[in-house]
């Protein structure tokens, strides 16, 4: 439903990311988005399943979706400063991803 609302996945990251706060990628390009929907995703990184903070703070954002894949995994949405798309992937539930509550 998220990707349907914001357009195809090739631009979903760009339109969901905040307009500032993202680091510059390895090619010297700003990772900032355009925040077209007021979602203002910030690059908070994530926690690994052993509780260590991901070194990608400033470079990526990982959000839980509401969809479970299996008893040990759920879907998460990954945004990066290096690309404009959003990636939906399965994530071990022991990892710490951001949660975003949205009013319906």
C-alpha positions as CSV (number, residue, x, y, z in Angstrom):
1,X,0.0,0.0,0.0
2,X,2.9,2.4,0.7
3,X,4.4,2.0,-2.7
4,X,1.1,2.4,-4.4
5,X,0.5,5.7,-2.5
6,X,3.9,7.2,-3.4
7,X,4.5,5.8,-6.9
8,X,6.7,3.0,-8.0
9,X,9.6,1.8,-5.8
10,X,12.2,3.5,-8.1
11,X,11.4,6.9,-6.6
12,X,9.8,5.9,-3.3
13,X,12.9,6.6,-1.3
14,X,13.4,10.1,-2.7
15,X,9.9,11.2,-2.0
16,X,9.8,9.8,1.6
17,X,13.2,11.0,2.8
18,X,13.5,14.3,4.6
19,X,14.8,17.3,2.6
20,X,17.8,17.6,4.9
21,X,19.8,15.5,7.4
22,X,21.1,12.7,5.1
23,X,24.8,12.3,4.5
24,X,26.6,12.6,1.2
25,X,27.0,9.3,-0.6
26,X,30.3,7.8,-1.9
27,X,29.9,9.7,-5.2
28,X,29.6,13.1,-3.4
29,X,25.8,13.4,-4.0
30,X,23.5,14.5,-1.3
31,X,21.3,11.8,0.1
32,X,18.5,14.2,1.0
33,X,15.1,13.5,-0.4
34,X,12.2,15.8,-1.3
35,X,9.7,14.8,1.4
36,X,6.8,15.1,-1.0
37,X,4.4,13.4,1.4
38,X,5.4,14.8,4.8
39,X,6.9,11.4,5.9
40,X,10.3,13.1,6.6
41,X,12.3,9.9,6.9
42,X,15.5,10.5,8.8
43,X,18.6,8.3,8.5
44,X,18.5,6.7,11.9
45,X,20.2,3.5,10.9
46,X,19.1,0.4,12.9
47,X,20.2,-2.0,15.6
48,X,21.7,-5.4,14.7
49,X,20.2,-8.5,16.3
50,X,22.9,-8.5,18.9
51,X,22.0,-4.9,20.0
52,X,24.9,-3.0,18.3
53,X,24.1,0.2,16.5
54,X,24.4,0.0,12.8
55,X,27.3,2.0,11.5
56,X,25.0,3.3,8.8
57,X,23.5,6.1,11.0
58,X,23.2,9.1,8.7
59,X,23.3,6.9,5.6
60,X,20.1,4.7,5.9
61,X,16.7,4.3,7.4
62,X,15.0,1.0,8.1
63,X,11.3,0.9,9.0
64,X,9.2,-2.1,10.1
65,X,6.2,-2.8,7.9
66,X,3.0,-4.3,9.4
67,X,3.5,-7.5,7.4
68,X,5.0,-10.6,8.9
69,X,7.0,-13.0,6.6
70,X,7.3,-15.9,9.1
71,X,7.5,-16.4,12.8
72,X,11.1,-15.1,12.9
73,X,11.0,-12.5,10.1
74,X,8.9,-9.5,9.1
75,X,9.1,-7.1,6.2
76,X,11.0,-3.9,6.5
77,X,11.5,-0.9,4.2
78,X,15.0,0.2,3.6
79,X,16.0,3.7,2.4
80,X,19.6,4.8,1.6
81,X,21.4,8.0,0.9
82,X,23.0,6.3,-2.2
83,X,19.8,5.7,-4.2
84,X,16.3,7.1,-4.7
85,X,14.4,3.8,-4.5
86,X,12.9,2.0,-1.5
87,X,13.6,-1.7,-0.9
88,X,11.2,-4.0,0.8
89,X,13.0,-6.9,2.4
90,X,12.6,-9.6,5.1
91,X,14.3,-8.8,8.3
92,X,15.0,-10.9,11.4
93,X,12.7,-9.7,14.2
94,X,15.6,-9.5,16.6
95,X,16.9,-6.5,14.7
96,X,15.8,-3.0,15.8
97,X,14.2,-1.0,13.1
98,X,12.3,2.3,13.3
99,X,8.6,2.4,13.6
100,X,6.4,5.1,12.1
101,X,2.8,5.5,13.2
102,X,0.5,7.0,10.6
103,X,-3.0,8.3,11.1
104,X,-5.5,6.7,8.8
